[in-house]
Amino acid sequence: MHVFTTAAALQSFAEASRRAGRRLGLVPTMGALHDGHLQLVQAAATDCDDVIASIFVNPTQFNNPDDLRLYPRLPEQDTALLAGAGCTVLFMPGVEAMYPQPTVLRFDFGPLERVMEGAHRPGHFNGVATVVSKLFHMARPHRAYFGQKDFQQVAIVRQLIADLSFDLELVVAPTVREADGLAMSSRNRRLSPEARAVAPLLHRVLEQAASQVRQGVAPAQVQAQALAALAQEPQFTPEYFEVSDAQTLQPLAHYEAGRPVVLCVAAHLSGVRLIDNVVV
């Protein structure tokens, strides 16, 4: 496995690989890898000749300095995991390599980013779109792999690919969960044993809400009952629970036959912010 830290080295590899007729897969990550990340790498290794995984804790997508400072960083462990999962290239740049000068470009994804994560984390998706665009240009992948756990991020990246005509296929993999239902996340490492014990409540509430949606319970009632269920656990502080159109991400006032629905939740658990979703 090659390890590159500069854009020039990554671009040189990607160009040579493409000239040789090889298919490139890209798995962007911020490190502190778990099985969800590794399954993306393994899927890319099955589909592609070369797999590029990036590890970069992108400062421009954090609007909370403490969250950026506390984000887990495990480069040695991550490197070993990627090597065993079929990764061809690990791209692990520093901030200077990704942002040699402050970026002034600003992305606006309209209604897609005015809700949920976008509403609660101003500037977050501008940072996501900036770094993902850079990675697409540097790695020149035929396919890019993302997980469904970050449902709104996937929608933003899909719009980015369409609007900027990136010549690549977006591959979205299902959320990978622990045995008790908790969505795998790098932030789970920050949970205390006590918080980890109650964390699966997030997924249970989502599943209960999904059952209500299937029964035709009104979206406002589903939302209210889900927030109330989370609030009953003192360690949880709900941030939002939305019953939304799975394509536009706009909150639903009522259901329409055949319209895909996504339930999205964000909550703080003893100081750690967790997100999850279920598509109905």
Disulfide bonds with the S-S distance in Angstrom:
none
